[in-house]
Amino acid sequence: MINYSLRDKADDKIGISYTLVGEHYLPDLAPPDDPDNHIGRYGHMRLNYLKNHRRVVYLNLLTSGKLISHLREIDKAANNRMALVSKQMAQLEGVTEHLKAENQMLWVKRMNNIHNRIEETIYDELIYL
C-alpha cells in the first residue's frame, strides 16, 4: 500500500495541481485569472454543445486549460465571419444605404435574411462540429 502525504501535490508533466479531498486527490480545475475572460454568444453555444454532445473533447480542453481560449477563438472566428460575409452578401444582393433610405422595412427584412443564412453556416462550420 502506498502512503501519500496529506499535502497538495502537482503533476509536473502536465502542470496540473491536485488537492486531497477525503481519500482522493482531485485536480484543481479553475479558470485562469484573466480579466478578459469574456466569452461571447457563439462561445457559449460551443460550450453547451461540447458539454452535451462532445463530452470527451470538453473534458480534454478543460483539463488541459485550453477551454477558455478555444471558446474565445470560436467566438472571434464566428463574429469575424458574420461581419465579413454579411457585408459581401449585402453588396451582392443590392442591400445598400440607398435602399435603407428609401424603404427601411425592406432593408431590415433583407438584412435579417442575410444574417440568418450566415448564422446557419456558422453553426454548421464552427459551433456544431
QUILIN-V301755 format. One record per pair of residues at least 24 apart in sequence whose C-alpha atoms are under 8 Angstrom apart, sorted by the first residue. I is the first residue (numbers start at 1). J is the second residue. Records with the same first field share a line. If there is no record, write none. Layout:
I: J  J
//
This chain:
14: 64
29: 62  63
31: 65  68
32: 65
37: 68
38: 72
39: 68  71  72  75
40: 72  75
41: 75
42: 74  75  78  127
43: 71  72  73  74  75
44: 71
45: 127
46: 71  74  127  128
47: 71
49: 127  128
74: 126  127
78: 122  126
81: 122
82: 115  118  119  122
85: 118
86: 114  115  118
89: 114
90: 114
//
